């Protein structure tokens, strides 16, 4: 089985422009391909994780990845899948975010001479003369056709800025530049990027008379069609300071039963024949599958030691085994003799955004302390409990330990 067939069987491929040509190119290990990453935050997310894994799979098969940091395109903002305009970032913020991305990518992709490249489109986009760009590229784009693109449809109803309207041209120019200067003939991206990617293949065809190809990756969604990689409305980050290894482990440990095999296929390097065998496991082994998924992904992102610690902490919570040393923890000091109010403790731990949210959670039965449901919104955690480590459970999946400093 070639790498193309493996990607297909793992459910990773969504749309391709020229399947025969792309299959032959990547199966032969001769593709130079790129994937873009706009620097909208100071960490990559679980949503980027599948993209990084895909790049690694293709690199292991002999192909050459280009990780394109969007230092230039981030200054415009991709309207794809947005109902409002993205926050405008400063050049300093974008540079900082790009540096953070680089460090995280190096855990997955092997960069260096003759290996993968990491480029920043700020190096060419920020130096473009606007009139020159219009003359060189503008004539290749039909406004009527652009307005039919999926990436613009939703925004057209609420107002699409001229700034964002240029995003497709900038992304297309990236592909054109990479083809001319690095021999990159294949672009990968999320399925929501299809229209932008087709713009690049068309620009290369019209300006250079060459064939270029595009392939989109299936977006990682759960059985309800919702994008995966978020918890309680917040992104699951790859940065351990934003999402701890334990929280990262717990997110994947708690995926829905209907989604676990899909995640194992799309995100792990477990051989397909092993996964086919796992598909026939008895239903009572579903938690075993989830633990395998969580450990595999946590090990890839944070290393084996952190994955082992997270697994031990999870066992301490759910089965009474192991210890809770690696559970997310908040230390409190200057606690009065009567202890600390549970709402104050939850605020300090970042479990709630306000006391009003905490009251509603308690009234709805969504908070437990040391294994017992909390019913009193005025409950205090005693100093003795804090000395031993007070374990708060929010909902079904979020755990936190509060200790006295």
N, C-alpha and C positions, 0 to 999 in steps of 0.2 A: 504494500500500500504506500503510495506517495504521500508527501505532506499535504498536498491539496485534498486528496481523498480523506485523509485523517481530519483535516479541518472541517470538511463537510460532514463527516460522520459525528463529529463532536458538536455539531449544530452551530458552528461559529459563523458560517457564511450566509449573508443575506442577499446581496445583489452584486452582480459582476457585469462588466461591460463586454468582455470577450473571453468566455470561459475556456475555450480551447487554448488560446494563446497564454492566458494566465496560468492554467494548469501546467502546460509544458515549461513555462518559465520558472515557476517556483519549485516544481518537482526536480528540475535539473540543477537547482541551487544557483541560478544565474540572475535572479531578480535583485535589482537595487530599488528598494521601495521606501516610502516615507509615511510617517504618521505625525500629525501636528498636535501640539499641546499648548493651548492658550493659558497664559499665566494669571488666571483670575483669583488665585489664592496662593498661600505659601506652602501648600502641600498638595500632592496628588491624592485622589480619593479611591475608594473601592470601585467606583465607576471606571477609573483609568486602569484598574488592575488587570482586567481582561485584555486590554490593549497591550500592556506591557508583556503579559504572558504570550500573546500572539506573536509579538516581535521576537521573543525568545525562541518560540517554536520554529519560526522561520529562519532565525539565525543559526540554530542548531542543524537545520537542514541545508546550510551552506549559503543562504541568501544574505544580502547586505542591507541592514536597516539604517535609515536616517531618522533620528528623533529630532523633529523640528520644533524648537521652542518658539512660541508665538510672541516674541517681544514686540513685534510691529502690529500684528493683527489684534492683539489684546487691547491696543489703543483705540481700536474701532469697536470691537465687541460683536460676537456672533449672535445674530437674532434667532438662530435655529431653536425651536422648542420654547421660545420665550414669549411671555405675554406683556413684558415691559422691557425697557432698555436697561442693559447692564450698567452697573456702577462704573463711573469713569475713574480709572486708576492713574496715579502719577507715574512718571518714568522711573522714579526711585522705587516705588512699590513693585512695578513690573520687573525691574532688574533683580530685586530681592527674591521675588517669587521664582524667577527663572533659575537663580542659583540654588534654591531649595529643590526644585524639580530635578536639577542635574544630579544632586547627591542621591536622591531616591531612585532615579533611573539606573544609576550605576550598580544597584543591587541586582538588577535583572538582566541588563544588556551589557555585553562586553564591548567596550569602546577602545579605540586605538588604531594604530597603523594597519591598514588592510582589513579592519573589522568594522564595527558600527561607527557612524558619525553622529555627532550632536551639533546641530547648527541653530542659529537664531535668526529669524526672518527680519529682525530689526536691522541687521547688517546690510540688507538691500532695500527693504521697504521704506525705511526712514530717510534714505538718500534719494528717493525718486523725485523727479520734477513732475508736478501735476500735469502740466500741459503735454510734456513728453509721454507721460503714461496714457493720457487720453488718446493721443495720436497713435501710439503703438498698440494699445490694448482695447481702447474704448470701441473702436469700429468692429471688433470681433464679437460684441455682445448685443443682443437684441433686448431692449427694455421690455417689450411685450412678452418675450419668452421668460425673462427673469421674473416678471411679476406672477408667473404661473408656478414658480418653484415653491415646494412645500415649506422651505425655510422662511419664506416671506408671507405665506397666506395668513397665518394667525395674526401676525403683526399688522397686516394691512387693515384689519378690522379696527384696531385700536390706535393705529398711527405708527408708521415705519419712518424713522428718521433717515435723512439722506446719508448721514454718517454710516448707519448700519447697512444701507442699500449698497454701499461700496464693498462690503465684506466679501461677497462672492468674487468680485474682481481681484481683491487682494489675495484670497486663497488660490485662485486660478493662476495668478502671477507667480505665486510660490512654486507651484508645480512646473510652470514654464521655466522659471529660473533654475530649479533643481535638475530639470531635464537637460538644459543647455550646459550647465556647469558641472554636473555630477553624474550624468548618464542615468538619472532616475526616471524610469518609465512606468512606475506603478505606485498608485496612491491607495492607502488603506484608511478607513475611518469608520465612525459609527454610522448606523443606518440612517440617522437623521441628517447626515452630511451629503447625501446622494446628489442633490442638485448642485451644491458647491463643487463637488468632485467632477461632475460631468462638465462644468464650466472649464476646469483645467484641461481635461482631455481635448475639448473642442479648441481651446486656445492653442495648444501645442500642434494640433492637426492643421489649423489655419495658418499659423505663423511659421511653422517649421516643416510642414508636410510629413510629419512623423506620427506613428501610432503610439498612443499612451493609454494606459489602462487604469481602471478604478475598481476597487472591491470594497464593499461595506461589510462590517461586522454586525452580527445580530446583537441588538441591545439586550443587556441582561435584565430581564423582567421576571417578576414572580408569577404565580399561576393566576393572579388577578389582573395581570397586565401592567402592574406598577413597577417603575424602575427600582432595582435593588441597589443597596449600598447606602441606605439611610436608616436612621433609627430615631424615633421621637422627633422627626422633622429635621434632624441634623445629619450631615454627611458622615460616613465612616471614612476616616482619614488614614493614610498610610504613615503619617508622622506619629510616632509613639507619644509625643507630647500633646497631641490633639485627640487621638483615640488610643488609649493604652493597649498593649498586647492582650490583656485580659478582655477588654471591651471588644477588641477586634475578634478574638476567639469566640466570645459569646455571641456576637452578631451571626457568625456563620454556624455556630452550634445551634442556633434557634431558627434557622430558615425553615420554611414550611415543608411538611412531609412530601408534598407534590413537587417541590423544587430541588430537593437534595441531589438527585441523580443528574439533573441538568447542570447544576453547579459543579459537580464532580467532573463531568465531561468537559465543560467549557473552561474551567479554571485550573484544574490540576494536570499534572503530567503522569498520572496513573495510567498504565497501558489500557487500551480499549478492551482487550480480551479480559482483563481483570474486572473492568467496569461492567462488562456484559454479564459476568458471573455475579457481581453484586446486585444487578437488577433482579436476579431471581432469589435473593435472600428472603427469608421469611419476614413478614411485617414486623415481628417483634424485635428485629435487628435494626430498625430505623434509626435509633439513637446511636448505634455503633457507626452507621454511615455518616451521621452528622458529626460525630467526634473525629472521624477520619478526615472529613472535609475541613473542619475547623483547624485541626492540627496541621494539615498540609498547607493551608493558606497562610496561617500564622507563621509557620516555619519559613515560608518563602519571603514574607515581608519583614519579619522580626528576628529570624534565626531559630534554630532548634531549642536552644536553652530557654528563650522566652516562650516558645510554644509549649514546652514541657511544663513550665511554671503556670501558664494559663490553664492548661489541662488539669494540673493538680488543684488549682484554686476552684475550678468548676466542679471537680469531684467533691471537694469539701462542701460545696453548696448543695449539690443535688443528691449525693449518695453517702455522705458522711465519711468519705475516704479522704486521705491526703490532708493538706492544711490550707489555711486561707491567707497565707503570708503575702501572696501576690494579687489579692483582691484590690481594686482601686480604693485608696485610703485618704481620708482627710484628717489632719491633726488639729485639735482645738486647744487653745490655751486660755488662761484667765477665766476658767469656768466657775461660776458661783457655786456655793455649797449645795443649792437645790438641784444642781445639774443644768442641762441645756434643753430648751424647748425643742421638740422634734422638728417643728417648722424651721427654726433657726438653724438646726443641724443640717436639714435638707438644703436650705439656701446656701450654707457654707460649702456644702459638697457639690453644689451645682446640679442637684437633682431636680430642682424646681426653679422657675424664673421669678416667682412671687409667692407670698404666703397665701394669696387667694387660690393659686393653682394647687398648693399643697393641701389646703382645706378641702377643696373639691376631690382631690385624689383620696384623702382619708375617708371622706363621707361616702365615696363610691367603693370603698373596700380595696383600694389599690396600693396600700402601704402596709408593710410588715416590719416589725422590729424583733430581731433575734428569733425569727420563725413564728411569731405570733402577730395576728392581724391587729393593726392600730385602729381603734374606734374613737379615741378622744383626741380632738385636734389640739388640746392644750397639754397633752402628755409631755412629761419631761424625761430625758434620759439621764439617769443618775451618774455621779462621778465613778461609782463602782463599775457600772456597765461600761463606761468609757475607758476605764483602765483595762478592762478585759477585751475591749473592742466591740462596739455596738454595730450590728449588721443590719442595715436598712435595705429592704427590698421594695423597689418601685415597679408596679405592674408585675409582669411575669418574667421579665428578662434582665432588669437592671438591678445590680447589687452594688453596695458601697459600704465600706467600713469606716466608722468614726471612732477615733481614739483620742485619749488625753495626752497632750504633749508634755 
